[in-house]
Amino acid sequence: MVAAVRSASVGMPVEPSAVAPFTDGRWLLSHNGIVDRSVLPPSSRAESVVDSAVLAALIFDRGLDALGDTVVEVGEADPNARLNILAGNGSRLIATTWGDTLSILRRDDGVVLASEPYDDDPRWQDVPDRHLVDVTGAQVELIPLKGSS
């Protein structure tokens, strides 16, 4: 399951197409953050003109296997960008941290990725900034992105 709550960007439309999750086949994608749309290439595939929709179209165009590289490229083009991405297809979750918090909870029945813990379970772990998280089944891989410390 992918769920998202999005605050409206000033001057952007308030409509369902402007709100995550964005879709491409089986993939659902949500963006927590902000990016200057001028650093993103125009896309006729974007579901809306909001930054998150244009970013989602770029990510889908390049493929989820290139998510880390895409986030690094966009983050370098916009140093003020916050690029926490969460994408899932029913059997795999991929997420990035870039300027915002991300937490992971490993449970007996699965793995939860969230912008912040939703309870006080002591198993929550912070994901370091500028990392990619790749979850398949119970397997969790943390991969540092270029520029991580």
C-alpha positions in Angstrom: 0.0 0.0 0.0 1.2 3.5 -0.8 -0.5 6.4 0.9 0.3 10.1 0.7 -0.8 13.4 2.2 0.3 16.5 0.2 0.1 20.1 1.1 -0.8 22.3 -1.8 2.0 24.2 -3.6 1.2 27.9 -3.9 -0.2 28.7 -7.4 -0.7 25.0 -8.3 -4.1 23.4 -9.1 -6.0 21.7 -6.3 -7.3 18.7 -8.1 -7.0 14.9 -7.9 -4.4 14.6 -10.7 -2.1 16.8 -8.6 -2.1 14.4 -5.7 0.0 11.3 -5.2 0.2 8.5 -5.8 1.2 8.9 -9.4 1.0 5.7 -11.5 2.8 3.9 -14.3 1.5 0.4 -14.9 1.8 -1.5 -11.6 4.0 1.2 -10.0 2.6 3.8 -7.6 4.8 6.7 -6.6 4.7 9.4 -4.0 7.0 12.4 -3.5 7.5 14.0 -0.1 9.3 17.3 -0.6 9.7 20.1 -3.1 11.7 20.7 -6.3 12.1 23.6 -8.6 10.1 22.6 -11.7 12.5 24.6 -13.9 15.2 21.9 -13.4 12.9 19.2 -14.6 12.4 18.4 -18.3 8.9 19.1 -19.7 6.8 15.9 -19.9 3.6 15.2 -21.8 3.3 12.1 -19.5 3.0 14.2 -16.2 -0.4 13.7 -14.6 -0.4 17.4 -13.5 1.8 20.5 -13.7 2.7 20.3 -10.0 6.4 19.6 -9.2 5.7 16.1 -7.9 3.8 15.0 -11.0 6.5 16.3 -13.3 9.2 14.6 -11.1 7.2 11.3 -11.2 7.0 11.4 -15.0 10.8 11.8 -15.2 11.3 8.9 -12.8 8.9 6.7 -14.7 10.6 7.7 -18.0 14.0 6.7 -16.7 12.8 3.6 -14.9 12.7 2.8 -11.2 16.0 1.0 -11.4 17.6 4.4 -12.1 15.8 6.1 -9.2 18.9 6.8 -7.2 20.7 8.3 -10.2 17.7 10.4 -11.1 17.4 11.8 -7.5 21.1 12.7 -7.4 20.9 14.5 -10.7 17.8 16.5 -9.7 19.2 17.2 -6.3 22.4 18.5 -7.8 20.4 20.7 -10.2 18.3 22.1 -7.4 20.4 22.3 -4.1 17.2 23.3 -2.2 15.3 20.2 -3.3 13.8 17.8 -0.9 13.4 14.5 -2.7 12.0 11.7 -0.6 10.4 9.3 -3.1 8.4 6.2 -2.3 7.5 3.8 -5.1 5.9 0.3 -4.9 4.6 -2.3 -7.3 3.0 -4.9 -5.0 6.2 -6.9 -4.5 8.9 -4.2 -4.2 9.3 -0.9 -2.4 11.9 1.6 -3.3 12.5 4.9 -1.4 15.0 7.7 -1.2 15.9 10.2 1.4 17.1 13.5 0.2 16.6 16.4 2.6 13.7 14.9 4.7 13.3 12.2 7.2 12.5 8.6 6.5 12.0 5.8 8.9 11.8 2.0 8.5 10.0 -0.6 10.7 10.7 -4.2 10.2 7.7 -6.3 11.4 6.9 -10.0 11.3 4.3 -9.3 8.6 6.3 -6.9 6.4 8.3 -3.7 6.2 6.9 -0.2 6.7 8.6 2.9 5.3 7.2 6.2 6.6 8.3 9.9 6.7 8.2 9.6 10.4 7.3 6.8 12.9 3.5 6.7 13.5 3.9 5.0 16.9 6.5 4.5 19.7 7.6 1.0 18.6 11.3 0.8 19.5 12.1 -1.1 16.3 11.8 2.1 14.2 15.1 3.0 12.6 16.0 6.3 10.9 17.3 6.0 7.3 20.3 8.2 6.8 19.9 11.2 4.4 20.8 10.6 0.8 20.2 6.9 0.8 18.1 4.6 -1.3 16.1 1.8 0.4 15.2 -1.2 -1.7 12.7 -3.7 -0.1 11.8 -7.0 -1.7 9.9 -9.4 0.6 11.7 -9.3 4.0 15.0 -8.3 2.4 16.0 -4.6 3.0 19.0 -3.0 1.3 20.2 0.5 2.2 22.3 2.1 -0.6 24.2 5.4 -0.1 23.6 7.9 -2.8 26.3 10.2 -4.2 27.0 12.9 -1.7 25.9 10.9 1.4 28.0 11.2 4.5 
